């Protein structure tokens, strides 16, 4: 009975994967074959809503000239990868899961988990998030990837080696901390201060409806996605007032979130470099890093890849935005399609 249930789950996951790929390929076919609208004759006036939607699509299409779809460009991107070691870096929220009002419910779909697992069978794979490392692990539940929490300040090796290339390094990295296998925590001395600020913010903002203060171990996230807009300035003032007493901490901003972290020279870009070094790929021109992310904090990693002149920074966005990324994917659905393309490309070329 157990085997039958597992088989049914596998069939359902494969069916979902095929549906997602077919849907995205249909969308991409329309994008690729779209004629330039400026050459078309004037049409009847549309409703304001249609005009706004059309204008947004045109702006996105223009933006994609500089940041083409990684799905459309996949074959060209992989044409230089046959003799290289691909290393995959993935953000979590907005990349592997949709952005949701309640951060505790940013669940990863089974089909996305399957896609990440398939990629990790062939390539060293790292998930880099601003969340607590253990929280990301609770969402992803895979033992063959690296987990990086708190914007790179908390790095864990896979519980089992990815492949023969990093098995020795993996064994060297594991410390006597149960099954955690912590590799690196450059901001450990800030933990008491982070706890103190977390408690102060919880108390100071408790009267603001909808605010969520999240302790990400080495950083704090103040989510205001569910806060009334009229209370945003009040929340901002309370956060800034608290932080006056903690000059050693830095304030950054994301999508409807204020983030507080140690003001050390460490971010997702530094974590990417550290992991490449740890895996033995630091100064190897045979390495091809892929970094997929949607947040401002991912720009630090994009900049590193651009500076190195190595690999592909890929932004996840359905709207035009300033970015250091070279390629784009519209949403987590397209991320999943890209990962499955990558898996099948490697499987077919093995």
C-alpha contacts under 8 A as a table, 3 or more apart, distances in Angstrom:
res1	aa1	res2	aa2	distance
1	X	4	X	5.09
1	X	5	X	6.26
2	X	5	X	5.17
2	X	6	X	6.28
3	X	6	X	5.07
3	X	7	X	6.05
4	X	7	X	5.04
4	X	8	X	6.13
5	X	8	X	5.04
5	X	9	X	6.20
6	X	9	X	5.05
6	X	10	X	6.17
7	X	10	X	5.03
7	X	11	X	6.21
8	X	11	X	5.12
8	X	12	X	6.16
9	X	12	X	5.06
9	X	13	X	6.10
10	X	13	X	5.09
10	X	14	X	6.11
11	X	14	X	5.18
11	X	15	X	6.06
12	X	15	X	5.05
12	X	16	X	6.19
13	X	16	X	5.09
13	X	17	X	6.15
13	X	110	X	6.82
13	X	111	X	5.22
13	X	114	X	7.53
14	X	17	X	5.02
14	X	18	X	6.22
14	X	111	X	7.51
15	X	18	X	5.18
15	X	19	X	6.26
16	X	19	X	5.07
16	X	20	X	6.21
16	X	111	X	6.53
17	X	20	X	5.20
17	X	21	X	6.19
17	X	111	X	6.18
17	X	336	X	8.00
17	X	337	X	7.68
18	X	21	X	5.13
18	X	22	X	6.01
19	X	22	X	5.17
19	X	23	X	6.03
20	X	23	X	5.15
20	X	24	X	6.14
20	X	333	X	6.58
20	X	334	X	7.91
20	X	336	X	7.86
20	X	337	X	6.74
21	X	24	X	5.22
21	X	25	X	5.98
21	X	334	X	7.92
21	X	337	X	5.30
22	X	25	X	5.12
22	X	26	X	6.12
23	X	26	X	5.22
23	X	27	X	6.33
24	X	27	X	4.96
24	X	28	X	6.06
24	X	333	X	7.68
24	X	334	X	6.43
24	X	337	X	7.31
25	X	28	X	4.97
25	X	29	X	6.01
26	X	29	X	5.11
26	X	30	X	6.42
27	X	30	X	5.27
27	X	31	X	6.36
28	X	31	X	4.90
28	X	32	X	6.00
28	X	71	X	7.82
28	X	72	X	6.88
29	X	32	X	5.12
29	X	33	X	6.12
30	X	33	X	5.30
30	X	34	X	5.92
31	X	34	X	5.29
36	X	39	X	6.18
36	X	40	X	7.61
37	X	40	X	5.30
46	X	49	X	7.95
46	X	50	X	5.92
46	X	51	X	6.12
47	X	50	X	5.23
47	X	51	X	6.27
48	X	51	X	5.06
48	X	52	X	6.18
49	X	52	X	5.22
49	X	53	X	6.23
50	X	53	X	5.07
50	X	54	X	5.99
51	X	54	X	5.01
51	X	55	X	6.01
52	X	55	X	5.07
52	X	56	X	6.13
53	X	56	X	5.10
53	X	57	X	6.23
54	X	57	X	5.13
54	X	58	X	6.18
55	X	58	X	5.06
55	X	59	X	6.16
56	X	59	X	5.10
56	X	60	X	6.15
56	X	319	X	7.82
57	X	60	X	5.01
57	X	61	X	6.05
58	X	61	X	5.03
58	X	62	X	6.17
59	X	62	X	5.12
59	X	63	X	6.19
59	X	320	X	6.98
60	X	63	X	4.99
60	X	64	X	6.16
60	X	318	X	7.50
60	X	319	X	5.91
60	X	320	X	5.45
61	X	64	X	5.05
61	X	65	X	6.75
62	X	65	X	5.45
62	X	66	X	7.68
63	X	66	X	5.76
63	X	67	X	6.36
63	X	320	X	5.76
64	X	67	X	4.42
64	X	68	X	4.62
64	X	69	X	6.88
64	X	328	X	7.47
65	X	68	X	5.61
66	X	326	X	7.35
66	X	327	X	7.92
67	X	325	X	7.03
67	X	326	X	5.32
67	X	327	X	4.49
67	X	328	X	5.61
68	X	72	X	7.50
68	X	73	X	7.10
68	X	326	X	7.44
68	X	327	X	5.08
68	X	328	X	5.85
69	X	72	X	5.27
69	X	73	X	6.16
69	X	327	X	5.78
69	X	328	X	4.89
69	X	329	X	5.70
70	X	73	X	4.98
70	X	74	X	5.45
70	X	77	X	7.91
70	X	314	X	7.33
70	X	327	X	5.48
70	X	328	X	5.65
70	X	329	X	6.18
70	X	338	X	7.33
71	X	74	X	5.02
71	X	329	X	7.39
71	X	334	X	7.68
71	X	337	X	7.74
71	X	338	X	6.02
72	X	75	X	7.79
73	X	76	X	5.40
73	X	77	X	6.05
74	X	77	X	5.07
74	X	78	X	6.11
74	X	338	X	7.97
75	X	78	X	5.21
75	X	79	X	6.02
76	X	79	X	5.16
76	X	80	X	7.72
77	X	80	X	6.57
77	X	81	X	7.42
78	X	81	X	4.84
78	X	82	X	6.98
79	X	82	X	6.61
80	X	83	X	7.25
80	X	84	X	7.61
81	X	84	X	4.98
81	X	85	X	7.37
81	X	86	X	7.15
81	X	288	X	6.90
83	X	286	X	7.05
84	X	286	X	4.62
84	X	287	X	5.35
84	X	288	X	6.14
85	X	123	X	7.67
85	X	286	X	6.12
85	X	287	X	4.73
85	X	288	X	5.82
86	X	123	X	6.11
86	X	124	X	7.54
86	X	287	X	6.01
86	X	288	X	4.64
86	X	289	X	5.66
86	X	290	X	7.12
87	X	123	X	5.75
87	X	124	X	5.18
87	X	125	X	6.15
87	X	287	X	7.25
87	X	288	X	6.18
87	X	289	X	4.66
87	X	290	X	6.14
88	X	123	X	6.75
88	X	124	X	6.24
88	X	125	X	4.67
88	X	126	X	6.17
88	X	289	X	5.95
88	X	290	X	4.93
88	X	291	X	6.18
89	X	125	X	5.91
89	X	126	X	4.76
89	X	127	X	5.82
89	X	128	X	6.89
89	X	272	X	7.82
89	X	289	X	7.36
89	X	290	X	5.94
89	X	291	X	4.56
89	X	292	X	6.29
90	X	95	X	7.28
90	X	96	X	7.67
90	X	125	X	7.75
90	X	126	X	6.17
90	X	127	X	4.70
90	X	128	X	5.94
90	X	291	X	5.90
90	X	292	X	5.03
90	X	293	X	6.14
91	X	94	X	7.70
91	X	95	X	5.77
91	X	96	X	6.99
91	X	127	X	5.69
91	X	128	X	5.04
91	X	129	X	5.49
91	X	292	X	6.28
91	X	293	X	4.82
91	X	294	X	7.30
91	X	298	X	7.56
92	X	95	X	5.26
92	X	96	X	4.95
92	X	97	X	6.30
92	X	127	X	6.68
92	X	128	X	6.90
92	X	129	X	5.77
92	X	136	X	7.66
92	X	293	X	7.65
93	X	96	X	6.17
93	X	97	X	5.29
93	X	98	X	6.30
93	X	99	X	6.00
93	X	106	X	7.07
93	X	129	X	7.57
94	X	97	X	5.35
94	X	98	X	4.76
94	X	99	X	5.03
94	X	293	X	7.60
94	X	294	X	6.06
94	X	295	X	7.83
94	X	316	X	7.48
94	X	331	X	7.35
94	X	332	X	6.55
95	X	98	X	6.90
95	X	292	X	7.24
95	X	293	X	5.81
95	X	294	X	6.23
95	X	316	X	6.48
95	X	331	X	6.87
95	X	332	X	4.98
95	X	335	X	6.74
96	X	108	X	6.47
96	X	112	X	6.81
96	X	332	X	5.55
96	X	335	X	7.20
96	X	336	X	7.65
97	X	106	X	6.10
97	X	107	X	6.23
97	X	108	X	5.10
97	X	109	X	7.39
97	X	332	X	6.24
98	X	106	X	6.61
98	X	331	X	7.99
98	X	332	X	6.55
99	X	103	X	7.93
99	X	106	X	6.77
100	X	103	X	6.28
100	X	105	X	7.13
100	X	106	X	6.02
101	X	225	X	6.05
101	X	226	X	6.48
102	X	105	X	5.52
102	X	106	X	7.07
103	X	106	X	5.41
104	X	107	X	7.90
106	X	139	X	7.91
107	X	139	X	6.04
108	X	112	X	6.49
108	X	113	X	6.65
108	X	139	X	6.25
108	X	140	X	6.62
109	X	112	X	5.20
109	X	113	X	6.26
110	X	113	X	5.01
110	X	114	X	6.12
111	X	114	X	5.02
111	X	115	X	6.25
112	X	115	X	5.00
112	X	116	X	6.26
112	X	336	X	5.91
113	X	116	X	5.22
113	X	117	X	6.08
113	X	140	X	6.54
113	X	142	X	7.87
114	X	117	X	5.03
114	X	118	X	6.13
115	X	118	X	5.15
115	X	119	X	6.36
115	X	336	X	6.37
115	X	339	X	6.12
115	X	340	X	5.80
115	X	343	X	7.97
116	X	119	X	5.17
116	X	120	X	6.13
116	X	339	X	6.86
117	X	120	X	5.05
117	X	121	X	6.39
117	X	142	X	7.00
117	X	144	X	7.49
118	X	121	X	5.28
118	X	122	X	7.31
118	X	340	X	7.67
118	X	343	X	6.21
119	X	122	X	5.65
119	X	123	X	6.05
119	X	125	X	7.45
119	X	339	X	6.51
119	X	340	X	7.40
119	X	342	X	7.00
119	X	343	X	5.18
120	X	123	X	5.07
120	X	124	X	5.95
120	X	125	X	5.39
120	X	144	X	6.43
120	X	145	X	6.47
120	X	162	X	6.97
121	X	144	X	7.69
121	X	162	X	6.90
121	X	163	X	7.91
122	X	162	X	7.86
122	X	163	X	7.76
122	X	343	X	7.45
122	X	346	X	7.33
123	X	162	X	7.32
124	X	145	X	7.02
124	X	162	X	5.90
124	X	163	X	7.75
125	X	144	X	7.86
125	X	145	X	5.15
125	X	146	X	6.24
126	X	145	X	5.56
126	X	146	X	4.42
126	X	147	X	5.95
126	X	148	X	7.19
127	X	145	X	7.22
127	X	146	X	6.16
127	X	147	X	5.18
127	X	148	X	5.95
128	X	147	X	6.37
128	X	148	X	4.58
128	X	149	X	6.10
128	X	151	X	6.73
128	X	152	X	6.58
128	X	268	X	7.06
129	X	132	X	7.75
129	X	133	X	7.56
129	X	136	X	7.47
129	X	148	X	6.16
129	X	149	X	5.09
129	X	150	X	6.32
129	X	151	X	5.56
129	X	152	X	7.32
130	X	149	X	5.59
130	X	150	X	4.31
130	X	151	X	4.33
130	X	152	X	7.54
130	X	216	X	7.24
130	X	219	X	7.78
131	X	135	X	6.72
131	X	136	X	6.63
131	X	149	X	5.46
131	X	150	X	5.33
131	X	151	X	7.42
131	X	216	X	5.08
132	X	135	X	5.19
132	X	136	X	6.49
132	X	149	X	5.05
132	X	150	X	5.72
132	X	215	X	7.40
132	X	216	X	4.12
132	X	217	X	5.76
132	X	218	X	7.72
133	X	136	X	5.29
133	X	137	X	6.37
133	X	147	X	6.23
133	X	148	X	5.87
133	X	149	X	4.04
133	X	150	X	6.92
133	X	154	X	6.65
133	X	155	X	7.67
133	X	216	X	7.71
134	X	137	X	4.99
134	X	138	X	6.26
134	X	149	X	7.83
135	X	138	X	5.04
135	X	139	X	6.52
136	X	139	X	5.12
136	X	140	X	6.15
136	X	147	X	7.51
136	X	149	X	7.55
137	X	140	X	5.10
137	X	141	X	5.37
137	X	142	X	7.25
137	X	147	X	7.08
138	X	141	X	5.59
142	X	145	X	6.56
143	X	158	X	5.68
143	X	159	X	5.32
143	X	160	X	6.44
144	X	158	X	5.06
144	X	159	X	6.46
144	X	160	X	5.82
144	X	161	X	6.67
144	X	162	X	5.74
145	X	157	X	7.26
145	X	158	X	5.03
145	X	162	X	7.12
146	X	155	X	7.36
146	X	156	X	5.72
146	X	157	X	4.93
146	X	158	X	5.04
147	X	155	X	5.92
147	X	156	X	5.18
147	X	157	X	6.82
147	X	158	X	7.52
148	X	151	X	7.20
148	X	152	X	5.45
148	X	153	X	7.23
148	X	154	X	5.47
148	X	155	X	4.40
148	X	156	X	6.27
148	X	271	X	7.97
149	X	152	X	5.58
149	X	153	X	6.25
149	X	154	X	4.95
149	X	155	X	6.48
149	X	216	X	7.67
150	X	153	X	5.28
150	X	154	X	6.11
150	X	216	X	5.96
150	X	217	X	6.87
150	X	218	X	5.48
150	X	219	X	5.74
151	X	154	X	7.81
151	X	267	X	5.56
151	X	268	X	5.32
151	X	297	X	7.48
152	X	155	X	6.61
152	X	266	X	7.11
152	X	267	X	5.47
152	X	268	X	4.97
152	X	270	X	7.36
152	X	271	X	4.94
152	X	272	X	7.98
153	X	184	X	7.33
153	X	185	X	5.30
153	X	186	X	5.81
153	X	187	X	6.22
153	X	218	X	6.64
153	X	266	X	7.16
153	X	267	X	7.28
153	X	271	X	7.49
154	X	182	X	7.65
154	X	183	X	7.83
154	X	184	X	6.05
154	X	185	X	4.83
154	X	186	X	7.56
154	X	218	X	7.57
155	X	182	X	6.05
155	X	183	X	5.42
155	X	184	X	5.25
155	X	185	X	6.58
156	X	180	X	6.66
156	X	181	X	5.62
156	X	182	X	4.47
156	X	183	X	5.26
156	X	184	X	7.30
157	X	170	X	6.58
157	X	173	X	7.25
157	X	174	X	7.27
157	X	180	X	7.73
157	X	181	X	5.59
157	X	182	X	6.47
157	X	183	X	6.35
158	X	161	X	5.97
158	X	162	X	7.12
158	X	170	X	7.62
158	X	181	X	7.48
159	X	179	X	6.64
159	X	180	X	7.29
159	X	181	X	7.01
161	X	164	X	7.42
161	X	166	X	6.50
161	X	167	X	5.05
161	X	170	X	6.18
162	X	165	X	7.89
162	X	166	X	6.74
162	X	167	X	7.14
163	X	166	X	6.07
163	X	167	X	6.28
164	X	167	X	5.25
164	X	168	X	7.92
165	X	168	X	7.63
165	X	279	X	7.96
166	X	169	X	5.17
166	X	170	X	5.88
166	X	279	X	5.93
166	X	280	X	7.77
167	X	170	X	4.97
167	X	171	X	6.28
168	X	171	X	5.20
168	X	172	X	6.31
169	X	172	X	5.07
169	X	173	X	6.10
169	X	278	X	7.20
169	X	279	X	6.89
170	X	173	X	5.12
170	X	174	X	6.41
171	X	174	X	5.57
173	X	181	X	6.76
173	X	182	X	7.31
173	X	183	X	5.63
174	X	180	X	7.74
174	X	181	X	4.22
174	X	182	X	6.33
174	X	183	X	6.82
175	X	178	X	7.98
175	X	181	X	5.49
175	X	182	X	6.36
175	X	183	X	7.65
176	X	181	X	7.49
177	X	180	X	5.81
177	X	181	X	6.44
177	X	182	X	7.35
178	X	181	X	7.29
182	X	185	X	7.81
185	X	188	X	5.71
186	X	266	X	7.94
187	X	190	X	5.60
187	X	191	X	7.40
187	X	218	X	6.78
187	X	262	X	6.94
187	X	264	X	7.73
188	X	191	X	5.67
188	X	218	X	7.50
189	X	192	X	7.34
190	X	193	X	5.34
190	X	194	X	6.17
190	X	218	X	7.20
190	X	262	X	6.83
191	X	194	X	5.10
191	X	195	X	6.25
191	X	217	X	7.00
191	X	218	X	6.26
192	X	195	X	5.18
192	X	196	X	6.25
193	X	196	X	5.03
193	X	197	X	6.22
194	X	197	X	5.23
194	X	198	X	6.05
194	X	217	X	7.33
194	X	218	X	6.66
194	X	219	X	6.62
194	X	220	X	7.26
194	X	261	X	7.85
195	X	198	X	5.08
195	X	199	X	6.31
195	X	215	X	7.87
195	X	217	X	7.94
196	X	199	X	5.31
196	X	200	X	6.33
197	X	200	X	5.05
197	X	201	X	6.07
197	X	242	X	7.67
197	X	243	X	7.99
198	X	201	X	5.27
198	X	202	X	6.15
198	X	213	X	7.39
198	X	215	X	6.61
198	X	220	X	6.81
199	X	202	X	5.18
199	X	203	X	6.33
200	X	203	X	5.25
200	X	204	X	6.02
200	X	242	X	7.46
201	X	204	X	5.01
201	X	205	X	5.86
201	X	213	X	7.37
201	X	238	X	7.99
201	X	239	X	6.99
201	X	242	X	7.23
202	X	205	X	5.62
202	X	206	X	5.91
202	X	213	X	6.44
203	X	206	X	5.46
204	X	207	X	7.67
204	X	238	X	7.01
205	X	208	X	5.56
205	X	211	X	7.45
205	X	235	X	6.98
205	X	238	X	7.15
206	X	209	X	7.61
206	X	211	X	7.88
208	X	211	X	6.14
208	X	227	X	7.43
208	X	231	X	7.29
208	X	235	X	7.45
209	X	226	X	7.94
209	X	227	X	6.02
209	X	228	X	7.59
210	X	224	X	6.77
210	X	225	X	7.71
210	X	226	X	4.82
210	X	227	X	4.55
210	X	228	X	7.59
211	X	222	X	7.11
211	X	223	X	5.88
211	X	224	X	5.10
211	X	225	X	7.66
211	X	226	X	6.58
211	X	227	X	5.70
212	X	222	X	5.89
212	X	223	X	5.06
212	X	224	X	6.71
213	X	220	X	7.09
213	X	221	X	5.87
213	X	222	X	4.66
213	X	223	X	6.30
214	X	220	X	5.71
214	X	221	X	5.00
214	X	222	X	6.34
214	X	223	X	7.60
215	X	218	X	7.87
215	X	219	X	6.60
215	X	220	X	4.88
215	X	221	X	6.63
216	X	219	X	5.14
216	X	220	X	5.48
216	X	221	X	7.12
217	X	220	X	7.30
218	X	261	X	6.58
218	X	262	X	7.49
219	X	259	X	7.02
219	X	260	X	5.49
219	X	261	X	4.38
219	X	262	X	7.13
220	X	259	X	5.64
220	X	260	X	5.04
220	X	261	X	6.53
221	X	257	X	6.34
221	X	258	X	5.81
221	X	259	X	4.54
221	X	260	X	6.47
222	X	257	X	5.40
222	X	258	X	4.97
222	X	259	X	6.17
223	X	226	X	7.83
223	X	256	X	6.19
223	X	257	X	4.45
223	X	258	X	6.59
224	X	227	X	4.93
224	X	232	X	7.45
224	X	256	X	5.62
224	X	257	X	5.99
225	X	256	X	5.39
225	X	257	X	7.38
227	X	231	X	6.69
227	X	232	X	7.01
228	X	231	X	5.51
228	X	232	X	6.93
229	X	232	X	5.28
230	X	233	X	7.15
231	X	234	X	5.20
231	X	235	X	6.26
232	X	235	X	5.15
232	X	236	X	6.13
233	X	236	X	4.94
233	X	237	X	6.09
234	X	237	X	5.17
234	X	238	X	6.26
235	X	238	X	5.15
235	X	239	X	6.23
236	X	239	X	5.22
236	X	240	X	6.14
237	X	240	X	5.12
237	X	241	X	5.92
238	X	241	X	5.07
238	X	242	X	6.21
239	X	242	X	5.22
239	X	243	X	6.23
240	X	243	X	5.07
240	X	244	X	6.40
241	X	244	X	5.53
241	X	245	X	7.94
242	X	245	X	6.26
242	X	246	X	7.68
243	X	246	X	5.08
243	X	247	X	7.00
243	X	249	X	7.59
244	X	247	X	6.45
246	X	249	X	5.77
247	X	250	X	7.44
248	X	262	X	6.28
248	X	263	X	5.79
249	X	260	X	6.46
249	X	261	X	5.43
249	X	262	X	4.47
249	X	263	X	5.05
250	X	260	X	5.55
250	X	261	X	5.27
250	X	262	X	5.76
250	X	263	X	4.96
251	X	258	X	6.97
251	X	259	X	5.65
251	X	260	X	4.69
251	X	261	X	6.66
252	X	258	X	6.08
252	X	259	X	5.12
252	X	260	X	6.45
253	X	256	X	7.64
253	X	257	X	5.90
253	X	258	X	4.68
253	X	259	X	5.74
253	X	296	X	7.93
254	X	257	X	5.14
254	X	258	X	6.39
254	X	259	X	7.36
254	X	295	X	6.71
254	X	296	X	6.17
254	X	297	X	7.61
255	X	295	X	7.50
266	X	269	X	7.65
266	X	270	X	5.56
266	X	271	X	7.23
267	X	270	X	5.29
267	X	271	X	6.22
267	X	297	X	7.66
267	X	300	X	6.83
268	X	271	X	4.92
268	X	272	X	6.09
268	X	297	X	6.81
268	X	298	X	6.41
268	X	300	X	5.98
268	X	301	X	5.53
269	X	272	X	5.06
269	X	273	X	6.42
269	X	298	X	7.54
269	X	299	X	7.91
269	X	300	X	4.72
269	X	301	X	3.68
269	X	302	X	7.27
269	X	303	X	7.37
269	X	304	X	5.78
270	X	273	X	5.13
270	X	274	X	6.09
270	X	300	X	7.98
270	X	301	X	7.43
270	X	304	X	7.99
271	X	274	X	4.95
271	X	275	X	6.09
272	X	275	X	5.24
272	X	276	X	6.24
272	X	301	X	6.61
273	X	276	X	5.14
273	X	277	X	6.22
273	X	282	X	6.96
273	X	304	X	7.83
274	X	277	X	5.13
274	X	278	X	6.09
275	X	278	X	4.88
275	X	279	X	6.01
276	X	279	X	5.20
276	X	280	X	6.26
276	X	281	X	4.96
276	X	282	X	4.91
277	X	280	X	5.07
277	X	281	X	5.53
277	X	282	X	4.16
277	X	283	X	7.72
278	X	281	X	7.49
278	X	282	X	7.67
279	X	282	X	7.68
280	X	284	X	7.98
281	X	284	X	5.12
281	X	287	X	6.21
284	X	287	X	5.70
285	X	288	X	7.91
285	X	310	X	7.86
287	X	310	X	7.81
287	X	311	X	7.70
288	X	310	X	6.41
288	X	311	X	4.66
288	X	312	X	7.58
289	X	305	X	7.83
289	X	310	X	7.03
289	X	311	X	4.55
289	X	312	X	6.40
290	X	311	X	5.69
290	X	312	X	4.93
290	X	313	X	6.08
290	X	314	X	7.41
291	X	301	X	7.40
291	X	302	X	7.25
291	X	312	X	6.42
291	X	313	X	4.98
291	X	314	X	5.95
292	X	313	X	6.34
292	X	314	X	4.75
292	X	315	X	5.83
292	X	316	X	6.96
293	X	298	X	5.71
293	X	314	X	6.59
293	X	315	X	5.26
293	X	316	X	5.72
294	X	298	X	6.70
294	X	315	X	5.34
294	X	316	X	4.54
294	X	317	X	6.26
295	X	298	X	5.33
295	X	299	X	7.21
296	X	299	X	5.40
296	X	300	X	7.85
297	X	300	X	5.92
297	X	301	X	7.82
298	X	301	X	5.34
298	X	302	X	6.41
299	X	302	X	4.78
299	X	303	X	6.07
299	X	323	X	6.79
299	X	324	X	6.32
299	X	325	X	7.57
300	X	303	X	5.25
300	X	304	X	6.50
301	X	304	X	5.10
301	X	305	X	6.48
301	X	313	X	7.77
302	X	305	X	5.31
302	X	306	X	6.26
302	X	313	X	5.13
302	X	314	X	7.83
302	X	324	X	5.66
302	X	325	X	5.73
303	X	306	X	5.02
303	X	307	X	6.00
303	X	324	X	6.06
303	X	325	X	7.98
304	X	307	X	5.05
304	X	308	X	6.13
305	X	308	X	5.08
305	X	309	X	5.97
305	X	310	X	5.53
305	X	311	X	6.13
305	X	312	X	7.07
305	X	313	X	6.65
306	X	309	X	4.97
306	X	310	X	6.72
306	X	313	X	7.76
306	X	324	X	7.50
307	X	310	X	7.87
312	X	325	X	7.65
312	X	326	X	6.59
312	X	327	X	7.28
313	X	324	X	7.57
313	X	325	X	4.72
313	X	326	X	5.65
313	X	327	X	6.50
314	X	325	X	5.26
314	X	326	X	6.12
314	X	327	X	4.67
314	X	328	X	5.03
314	X	329	X	7.00
315	X	323	X	7.66
315	X	325	X	5.73
315	X	326	X	7.87
315	X	327	X	6.39
315	X	328	X	4.72
315	X	329	X	6.22
316	X	328	X	5.74
316	X	329	X	4.74
316	X	330	X	5.43
316	X	331	X	5.69
316	X	332	X	7.49
316	X	335	X	7.75
317	X	320	X	7.21
317	X	321	X	7.89
317	X	328	X	7.01
317	X	329	X	6.33
317	X	330	X	4.89
317	X	331	X	6.13
318	X	329	X	7.78
318	X	330	X	4.68
318	X	331	X	6.53
325	X	328	X	7.30
329	X	332	X	7.96
329	X	334	X	5.81
329	X	335	X	6.36
330	X	333	X	7.90
330	X	334	X	6.15
330	X	335	X	7.92
331	X	334	X	5.44
331	X	335	X	6.45
332	X	335	X	4.74
332	X	336	X	6.19
333	X	336	X	5.22
333	X	337	X	6.46
334	X	337	X	4.92
334	X	338	X	6.11
335	X	338	X	5.07
335	X	339	X	6.23
336	X	339	X	5.12
336	X	340	X	6.22
337	X	340	X	5.17
337	X	341	X	6.13
338	X	341	X	5.03
338	X	342	X	6.17
339	X	342	X	4.98
339	X	343	X	6.21
340	X	343	X	4.99
340	X	344	X	6.13
341	X	344	X	5.24
341	X	345	X	5.95
342	X	345	X	5.09
342	X	346	X	6.30
343	X	346	X	5.35
343	X	347	X	6.07
344	X	347	X	4.90
344	X	348	X	5.87
345	X	348	X	5.35
345	X	349	X	6.17
346	X	349	X	5.12
346	X	350	X	6.00
347	X	350	X	5.33
